[in-house]
C-alpha cells in the first residue's frame, strides 16, 4: 500500500481521480448494452480501489451514490430503488456496484443488431 502511495501520490488523490473518471464516463444508453458494461466496469474499479486503499467512507457518500445512479437509464434507476424497499441498510456503493454489474451481465445477453 505504501508503494502505491509513493508511486502514484496520496490515496485521496487516486480516489478523486477515479471519481472524476466515473463521472466522465458516458451515461449508459438504453438499447446499447456495451455502454452499460463499460459504465459498470468503471464503477466496479472505483469500488475495488476504495476497498483496497481503505477509503470506505466514500462508499456511503450519498452525493456520489446519486451521481452514479442518475447516469443510469430511468428503468434501471427505478429497479434499484424498488430493490431498496424494505431494506434496513442505507444505500451504498458496495451494494450498488455488484447490482450494476449484474444488470450489465444481463444486458450483455440481449440480442444485438448486426448491420452489413
For each residue, the residues with C-beta under 8 A, 3 or more apart:
1: 4 5 52 53 54
2: 5 6
3: 6 7
4: 1 7 8 11 14 53
5: 1 2 8 9 10 11
6: 2 3
7: 3 4
8: 4 5 13 14
9: 5 13 14
10: 5 13 14
11: 4 5 14 15 53 54 55
12: 15 16 55
13: 8 9 10 16 17
14: 4 8 9 10 11 17 18 49 53
15: 11 12 18 19 46 49 50 53 55 58
16: 12 13 19 20
17: 13 14 20 21
18: 14 15 21 22 45 46 49
19: 15 16 22 23 46 58 64
20: 16 17 23 24
21: 17 18 24 25 42 46
22: 18 19 25 42 43 46 68
23: 19 20 67
24: 20 21
25: 21 22 38 39 42 71
26: 29 35 38 39
27: 35 39 71 72 73
28: 32 35 36 38 39 71 72 73 76
29: 26 32 35 73
30: 73 75
31:
32: 28 29 35 36
33: 36 37 104 107 108 110 112
34: 37 38
35: 26 27 28 29 32 38 39
36: 28 32 33 39 40 72 76 100 103 104 107
37: 33 34 40 41 104 107 108
38: 25 26 28 34 35 41 42
39: 25 26 27 28 35 36 42 43 71 72 100 104
40: 36 37 43 44 97 100 101 103 104
41: 37 38 44 45 104
42: 21 22 25 38 39 45 46
43: 22 39 40 46 47 68 93 96 97 100 101
44: 40 41 47 48 97 98 100 101
45: 18 41 42 48 49
46: 15 18 19 21 22 42 43 49 50 93 97
47: 43 44 50 51 59 93 94 97
48: 44 45 51 52
49: 14 15 18 45 46 52 53 55
50: 15 46 47 53 55 56 58 59 93
51: 47 48 54 56
52: 1 48 49
53: 1 4 11 14 15 49 50
54: 1 11 51
55: 11 12 15 49 50 58 59
56: 50 51 59 60
57: 60 61
58: 15 19 50 55 61 64 93
59: 47 50 55 56 92 93 94
60: 56 57 65 90 92 93
61: 57 58 64 65 93
62: 65 66 91
63: 66 67
64: 19 58 61 67 68 93
65: 60 61 62 68 69 91 92 93 96
66: 62 63 69 70
67: 23 63 64 70 71
68: 22 43 64 65 71 72 93 96
69: 65 66 72 77 80 96
70: 66 67 77
71: 25 27 28 39 67 68
72: 27 28 36 39 68 69 76 77 80 100
73: 27 28 29 30 76 77
74: 77 78
75: 30 78 79
76: 28 36 72 73 79 80 100 103
77: 69 70 72 73 74 80 81
78: 74 75 81 82
79: 75 76 82 83 103
80: 69 72 76 77 83 84 96 99
81: 77 78 84 85
82: 78 79 85
83: 79 80 87 99
84: 80 81 87 91
85: 81 82
86:
87: 83 84 91
88:
89: 92 95
90: 60
91: 62 65 84 87 95 96
92: 59 60 65 89 95 96
93: 43 46 47 50 58 59 60 61 64 65 68 96 97
94: 47 59 97
95: 89 91 92 98 99
96: 43 65 68 69 80 91 92 93 99 100
97: 40 43 44 46 47 93 94 100 101
98: 44 95 101 102
99: 80 83 95 96 102 103
100: 36 39 40 43 44 72 76 96 97 103 104
101: 40 43 44 97 98 104 105
102: 98 99 105 106
103: 36 40 76 79 99 100 106 107
104: 33 36 37 39 40 41 100 101 107 108
105: 101 102 108 109
106: 102 103 109 110
107: 33 36 37 103 104 110
108: 33 37 104 105
109: 105 106
110: 33 106 107
111:
112: 33
113:
114:
115:
116:
